[in-house]
Amino acid sequence: MLTDLDNLTDKMEQLVVISQRFHQHNQALLAELDRARAECDETRAAIEQLRTERDALRLQRDQLAAKIDEAQVRLNAILEKLPTQNPAEGQMDLLGAPGGENA
């Protein structure tokens, strides 16, 4: 009977040791889970900031594209108003006619 009590005591001590290890391992896993959740929250915040910046850049790009389109329309309107002339004549006017006023 004494041996049975000793065996029972040994097994209980083993169970206590196993329970303590389980508890320590569980605590370590919970701490790791907390760190992972914090990192996940930081990543989500960074993603949200990047999305905001991306949206701002898209808006800026669209505004610049609209300005370019406006400028192109105005430039085409100006070009249509210019008198048409022979390109060679245009160069002659810029350089001055030979024997003319600039000579």
Order of alpha helices (4+ residues) and beta strands (2+ residues): alpha-alpha
